[in-house]
Structure formats: structure tokens, C-alpha cells
Amino acid sequence: GAVVSQHPSWVICKSGTSVKIECRSLDFQATTMFWYRQFPKQSLMLMATSNEGSKATYEQGVEKDKFLINHASLTLSTLTVTSAHPEDSSFYICSARDLEGGSYEQYFGPGTRLTVT
Amino acid sequence: KNQVEQSPQSLIILEGKNCTLQCNYTVSPFSNLRWYKQDTGRGPVSLTIMTFSENTKSNGRYTATLDADTKQSSLHITASQLSDSASYICVVSVRGGYQKVTFGIGTKLQVIP
């Protein structure tokens, strides 16, 4: 099946610094990628939808200037958490949609655990 | 408002036993329903995907059912194994260009020896 990778798998950073998380579709092209955040014991919350070659669409309440998303190619999207604060500590998961055959299947990455100290 | 509700929130069963997880949704217009397994600290992995016309789908020991009329789905796990311990998430997609999805909060299953 299709594979989505994320890097890094975990990161610890100091408050005020920026962190970049990469999401790659390894064996398929993804015109659309999604970024989610998951707090402990809660469901995944969609942060933004990333379309290749265009600006991301952010969900209500998500600061686009704080969570910068770049989808420069059909296999790579990046999420940059700028000026991170402890409340940004969370599990960030990306997913990519494989449109081949019109299945609209979404494949999730393994997630990135961000801890801001 | 599109919602997906799952029950029970948590479940503990003995290894080898069967169990059934429930998902009720109010998402409209309906496109498809997926069940995912999420191990702690990992991303979700797809188990089954069903469209409007499908009412059952199997993947090994996992069998999902869908009643589009009552907007209910279930995930049945047969002969549970310790490795089945995880959160099981029901995800419903809206029909349309972006296939917007609504996630259930999940059922946390623990299989004990």
C-alpha cells in the first residue's frame, strides 16, 4: 500500500524557536495533503489542507502565520511551527490523498511528537 | 453539524474473545466511511473503507458493517490478539471535491491475556 513518511518522528525545542516537520508520499503523488494535530486522549483535529502549488486552506481557529505550510511538490509538504510555545506541544500527523483510480483513500504518516520546553 | 460518535469510549477484553465497536454519524451528504487503527504514538492505519452501496467489508479478523439508512457502522474484531490493543477511529467523508472528513473520538481497546 501507499506509504507516507514524516520527519522527524519526535522533536524537542525551546520556547520561541521554530520547528519544521516534513511529510512525504513515498510511492504516489499527492496533490492534496492534510495536517492534523492530536492532543492526548482526543481525536485528530484538522489544521489545514495543503494543495500542491497553492496556498493552504486553514481551519477556523488555526493561525496561518504561526503554522506555515508549504506544498512545493507532489510528494512533499512541510509544516513549520513558528515561535513555538509549550501549548503547541502535541502530536502532529499528516495524511496524503491518493487520487489514482478515484479511490480518495487517505494515507496517514506515522506522526511527529513535538515537545516545547 | 456533521458529527461522528463512537461507543464505547474504552473496552477491555480477554485475548481470544470477539468484540464489536459502534459508530453513529450525522454526516451529510455521505461519501464513505473508514475505520482506522491507531497504535499509541503512531499515525492511523486504514482497516476498511465503505461507500454508500457497501454494507460489509472484511480485512482479516476485522469486519465492518454499514447501514446507510440508519447512519450506523460497526467494527467486529474476531479472536482478538494482544496486538489489537489500540484506538479504533471511525472517519466519515462528505461527498464533494475536497472530501472533507469528520473523525470520531475513537474507541480505546485493550486486549489482556
Boltz contact constraints between the chains, C-beta under 6 A:
constraints:
  - contact:
      token1: [A, 43]
      token2: [B, 103]
      max_distance: 6.0
  - contact:
      token1: [A, 43]
      token2: [B, 105]
      max_distance: 6.0
  - contact:
      token1: [A, 44]
      token2: [B, 103]
      max_distance: 6.0
  - contact:
      token1: [A, 93]
      token2: [B, 43]
      max_distance: 6.0
  - contact:
      token1: [A, 104]
      token2: [B, 99]
      max_distance: 6.0
  - contact:
      token1: [A, 108]
      token2: [B, 43]
      max_distance: 6.0
  - contact:
      token1: [A, 108]
      token2: [B, 44]
      max_distance: 6.0
  - contact:
      token1: [A, 109]
      token2: [B, 43]
      max_distance: 6.0
  - contact:
      token1: [A, 110]
      token2: [B, 42]
      max_distance: 6.0
  - contact:
      token1: [A, 110]
      token2: [B, 43]
      max_distance: 6.0
  - contact:
      token1: [A, 111]
      token2: [B, 43]
      max_distance: 6.0
